[in-house]
Amino acid sequence: MNRKGIVARQDYLEKVKPFVGLDIVKVATGIRRSGKSVFMRQIRDMIAEEIDPNGKFIWINLEEDENRRFLSRGVLHDYVLEEAKKNAPSRTYVFLDEISEVAEWERAVNSLRAKENIDLFITGSNSKLLSGELATHLTGRYVEIKVRPFSFREFREIRAAEDIASAFDAYLEFGGMPFLSHIGYMEEPSREYLADLYSSILMKDIVRRHKIRDVDLLSRIVGYVMSEVGHVFSAASILRYLKHERRSASFDTVMNYLRFGEEAFLFSSAKREDLMGRRILSVDEKFYATDHAMRRAITGGNVRRDIDRTLESVVYGEFLRRGYDVRIGRVKEKEVDFVCERGKERLYVQVAYLMEREETREREFSALMAVPDQYPKMVLSLDRVDFSQDGIVHMYLPEFLMKS
């Protein structure tokens, strides 16, 4: 943590550093308030201190009212171009925060990218930021950095005085949204902040973006997904739930709303893989919340009520953060929590709360032993005792999360 009490997003900085100064647009995406703006400021500081002390910097937050004139693509483009010309031939580093607020912003970015002394950095709170025209024009000319809430390793920088178990308990309670550190992780204010943030994401990143009229139906569908995190279900399950609630929706509407929730980074889906036939199953999948504490803020309850699903969400997010493609596995009647792939790596992972009971250990290890290949297998839990067996590694979950 630096002198201002802000956690350095070092992993993300290392990803973007090789592309600074190149004709490639640097794009930070992620859930609203996950720290994208702070991350961009850290990039700016890194450039000024380590790469180009003579560079000029332009920073425009496009959600701030004083910058509303830049919501016109032409005004934004001409302003940046004029300022960069004043600095030529030195390089101008341009940071455009929440770029999708600008109509036809793709055209401005594509034009500015081609200028020799301009280096572009943009952020957005929607995973479709890089779809459509921008992707067409920038094929091979952008790099995306997906900024997630604090990992446990980053969270512990703030709670460094605590032992690892206490810090992990706090992480389960408060999650990884960076702003909570500024309010001292007080329980009630933190819950209110996360609930308000959830509502803001629904309204700004889904309702307004997609011009949804039936907000109640959207809230019910997204709320159902958040409450069923870690459970296998399908669109048909949601339709049955809506019927019970005396609401109706088409299959297409349900699928669209699920997609909108994923695009706004509220949750992610994990496909199911049949590990015997190595094929992706077309029905039923699991969803995991991007921030487990936000989920609890809107669904109620406490950490221990569904601790197994909370731990799964934490592990799922960690593997995504480390660059793995993550699915859930099925071996006949047994289920493997996560099948993680990254390049040529493949890893099978089970997540459990505690494995003191023999039947629990039998359940977790037998599923992995049934997998018909020799890729590494791992069980993560909150046990301090090492239960490794038959070549399957068992680790204390917080210690695993502290590894890079």
Secondary structure, DSSP 8 states (H G I E B T S, - for coil): --TTS----HHHHHHHGGGTTSSSEEEEE-STTSSHHHHHHHHHHHIIIII-TT-EEEEEETTSGGGGGGGSHHHHHHHHHHHHHHHTTS-EEEEEETGGGSTTHHHHHHHHHTSTTEEEEEEES-GGGGSHHHHHHTTTSEEEEE--S--HHHHHHHTTTS-HHHHHHHHHHH-S-GGGGGGTT-HHHHHHHHHHHHHHIIIIIIIHHHT-S-HHHHHHHHHHHHHTTTS-B-HHHHHHHHHHTT----HHHHHHHHHHHHHTTSEEEEEEEETTTTEEEEEEEEEEESSHHHHHHHH---GGGGHHHHHHHHHHHHHHHTT-EEEEEEETTEEEEEEEEETTEEEEEEE-S---SHHHHHHHHHHHHTSSS-S-EEEEES-SS---BTTBEEEEHHHHHH--
